[in-house]
Amino acid sequence: VSVIGTLTWKLLDSGRQAAQVDQARLEAERVALTLQARQEAATLDLETARAALLSSEERIRLTRDQLATAQEALHLARLRFEGGVGTSLEVIQALTALNQAQTAAIAARFDQAMAVLKLGQVLATPVAALLAPGGAP
C-alpha cells in the first residue's frame, strides 16, 4: 500500500495572509458599525415622527378649545355691543382673536397631515393604512 499526496505550506508569504485576515476583520467591523448607525438613525426617525404626530394631535385639541373660547368671546362681545354696553372695538378684537384661532387650527391640521406623511415615509407604509382605525403605531 502506498499513499501519494502533496502538501503545500507557504512558510513565507511576507505577512500577506495575516494582512488579508486583518483587512477582512476591519471590513466586517465597519459593516457592523454602519448597520448599527443606520438602525439607530431609523429608530430616531421613527421616534421623531411619532412625537411630531402626537404633538400635532395635542395642538389640534388645544386649537379646538381656543376656537370655542374665541367664538364665545365674539358672541359675548356682539351681545354687549347690541345691548349698548360694549364697543365696536371689542367686537373687532374678538373677531381678530377668532381669526387667529382659526389660523392656528388650520396650521395644526396641516402639521398633523405632514406628521402622518413623515410617519408613513419612515415606516414605508401607505398613508391610507396609517389613517385607518388603529393604523398609526
N, C-alpha and C positions, 0 to 999 in steps of 0.2 A: 504494500500500500504506500502510495506516495501522495503527498499534498504539495501542490504548487500554488503560490499566491504572490501577490505583490503588496508591499506595504510602503506607502509613501508618507513621509513625515518631514515637513519642512522645519528644519531647525532654525533657520534664519530667514525671516520674512521682513526684516527691518521694522518690526512692530506694526506692520500694515493691518494685520488681522485684529490686533488689540485696538487700533485706532478706529477700525470699521465698527467694532463692537461698541466702543465708546460713542461714536457718532450715532449709531442706531439707538443707543440708550438715551442720548441727549434729544434726538428727534422724537422719541416716544414721550419723553418728559414735556417737550414743547407742545406736542399734540394734546397731551393730557391737560396742560395748563390752559391752552386755547379753548378746549372743550369746557373746562371749569369756568373760565371767564365768560364764555357765551351763555352757559347755563345761569350764571349769576346775573348777567345782563337781561336775560329773558325773564327771570324771576322779578327783577327790579321793574322791568317794563310792565309786567302783569300787575304787580302791586301798585304801581303808579297809576295805571289805567283804572284799576278798581277804586282807588282812592279818589280819582277825579270823578268817577261816576257817582260814588257815594256823596261827595261834596256837592256835585251839581243837583242831586236829588234833594239834599238838605236846603240848598239855595232856592229850589222851586217851592219847597214848603214855606220857607221864610217869605218869599215874594208873594205867595198866596195870602199870607197873613197881612203883609204890607198893603196889598191891593184892597183887601177887605177894610182895613183901617182907613185907607185913603178914600175909598168910596163912602164910608160912613162919615168921614170928616167933611167931604164935599156935600153930602146930604144935609148935614147939620149947618154948614155954612150957608147953604141956599135957604134953609128954613129961617135962619137968623136974619138973612138979608130980606126975605119976603115979609118977615114979621117986623121989619124996621129996626132991629136991634144989632144988625151986622152990617158990614160994609162990603162993597163990591171987591175991595182988595182982599178980604178974607176968602171970597169965592174964587178969585183968581189964584190966590195962594193954594187953595185946596185943589183946584184944577191942575196946577203945576205939580203938586205932590202926587196926584193921581197919575199924571203923565209920566213922572219919574218912576213910580211903582210899576206901571205898565211896561216901561222900557226895561226895567230890571227883570221883570218876569220873562220878557222875550229873550233877554240875554241869558237868563238861567236855562231856559228851554234849549237855546242854541248850544250852550255849554254841555248840556246833557246829551244832545244829539252827537256832538263831537266826541264826548267821552264814550258813548256807545260804539261809535265808529272806530275809535282807537282800541277799545277792548276787543272788538271783532278782528281788527288787524293783528293785535298781539296774539289772540287765540287762533288766528286763521279760521275764523268762523263767520259764516254769512250773518249779516246784521239781522235778517229776519229771524234767525234762530235765537239770537240774543233777546229780541223783542217779544218772543213767545213767553207765556207764563212759565216762570222757573227757568228761563233761558240764561240769564246772567249769573255767573258763579258768585 
